[in-house]
Amino acid sequence: MSFNIENYFSEQPDGNIILFYKGNVDSDVINSILDTVEDKVVEEREQAKLRKKIYNVLVESLQNLYHHVDRVPEDFEDQTSDKYGVLVVKKVENGYRIITGNFVLGDNLEKLEEKIKRINRSTQEEIRELYKFILNHQRISAKGGGGLGLVDIARKTGNKLDYRFIKYNDKFSFFFLNILVTEEN
């Protein structure tokens, strides 16, 4: 099959990759990634406000990978991962990019895309209101969340959510979320 996750990253604008991970996403991996990225951002002597924002967005991104990944397709190269995900953190000219990727069943794709489109259509004020509404009215889902993750990422970054679905086969697509974190907002 011609599907190759790394192809997506080769198409991305230049930047200095400070972390690349692909494989099973579990609590040990999450803690290790958070520690590594925090150390690297401190080494870069970034301002405290930006470091905090990167850390918060990274936590949300990793929680999304941990709680919302679908299983890997039966013919995918890595059959050992229960929760397969990809994470890249890049230093770019105006901040950092946090890029995540995971498989999504076709049945879940339309709902996910509509949610992202709704967030991207919203103003920052509407995103803040949506965030408050979800906090006050949503129930915790079977996957462990109340639907706050993507809204919170958009709220904290002040940026639109850049995303892409790459068809893997008739049942699965691979979902990439590319988040720009800057000191502004």
N, C-alpha and C positions, 0 to 999 in steps of 0.2 A: 504494500500500500504506500502511496506517496505522501502520507501524512507525516509531518515532521514538526514538532513543537518549536525547535530552534529556528525554523524559517521565519516565524513571526518576529523573533527578536532581531534577526538580521535585517529586517525591514524597518526597524525603529531608528529614529534619529540618533546620532552619536551621543555618547555620554559615558561616564566612567562607572562601570559596574562595580558596586561595592559588595554585592551579594547575589549569587545565583544558586537556587535550590530547586531540585525536582525530586519527587518521591513521596513517600508516605508522610502525611501531616498529622502528628500526634502532639501531646502536651510537651514531651521532651524536645521535639524539633522546634515547636513554637518558642519555648523558653530560650533555646540556643540561638535561634534567629534573632529574637528580641535583644538578647545580650550582645550578639555580634554587631548588629546594626547600631545599637546605642554606642558601643565602643568606637565604631568607625566614624559616626557623626561627631562624637566628641573629638576624635583625632583631627577631623576637618575643622575644628574650632567654630562650629556653627553656633549661632545665637541660641540662647535657652528657649525662646519662643518657637523657633523653627524645630529644634530638637524635640520639644514636647509634641508639636503637631505631627512630626514624622512618626514618633513613637505611637501616638494615639491612632493615627490612620493605619499604621502597620498592625496594631492590635486588632482593629476592626477587620482588616483584610484577612489576617490569619484566622480570626474567628469565623469569617465567612467560609474560608477554605475548610476549616475543621467541621463546621456544622452543616454546610450546604452542598458538599460535593456529592455527585452521584457516583455510583460504582464505575470501575473502568470497564470498557468493552472487553468481551471475551477474547478478542484477537489482539489486544493492545500488548506491547512489549513488556510492560511491568505489571505482572499479575500478583505481585507480593504486597502491593499497597492497598490497604482498605480504603484509605482516603488520599488518593493521588492528587497532588497539586504541584504547581510551579510558582515560584516567587523570584522576582528580580527587583533589586533596589539599585537605582542608578542616580549618580550625581549628574545633574544637567546644569546648563548655564544659569537658569533662574530658580533652581531649587533641586528637588528630588522627584524621581518617578518611582512609584511602587506599582509593579505589574504582577498581577496574579493570573493564574490559569487553572481551569479544571474542566472535567467532563460534565456535560449537562444532557440529560435525556431530552429527546425531542419534545416529549409531552410537557416539559417544564420550561422550554425555551421561550415560548411566546409570553408567558406570564412574567418571566424575568426581564425580557426585553421591554415589555410595556411598563414595568416598574421603573426601569432605568430611563425610558423616554419621559415618563411623568416627572421624575426628578429633574431631568435636564430641561424640561419646559418651565420649571418653576423658578421664581425669583428667590433670592436668599431669604426674604421675609416669608414666602410661602413654604420654603424648606424648614425654617424654624417652627412655623405653625404645624406643619406635618409631623415634625419630630415630637413636639409637645403632644399632639393628638395621639400618636402611636404610643408614647409613654403612658398616657392616661387611659387609653381605651383598648389596646390590643392585648390579646392573650398570648402566652408563650406557646409557640408551635411545637409540634412533635420533634422538630430538628433543633429545638433549644432556643429559638429566637423569637422576637416579636416583630421582626421586619424592620428593625432600626438600622442595621449595618450600613446599607448603601445610603440611606438618608443622612446618617451621621457623618459618613465620609464626605458627602457633598456639603454638609453644613460646616464641617471643620476646615475644608480646603477652600470653599468658595468657588470651586471650579466645576465645570461639567464633567460627567463621567464618560470617559472615552472607553469604548468597548468594541469587541469584535467576536463573532461566532464563526468558527471554521468547521465546516461539515466533516465529520469523521467517517460516518457510515449512515445507513438509513435510520438508525435509532439514536445516535449520539452526535453531538457537536462539542467542540472544545471552545470554552468561553474564556476570553482574555479581558481583564479589566485593567486599564492603564490610568493611574491616578497621578496627577501633578500636585505636588505639595510645595508651596512657596511660603515665604515669610509674610506676604501680604494677606489681608483678610482677617 
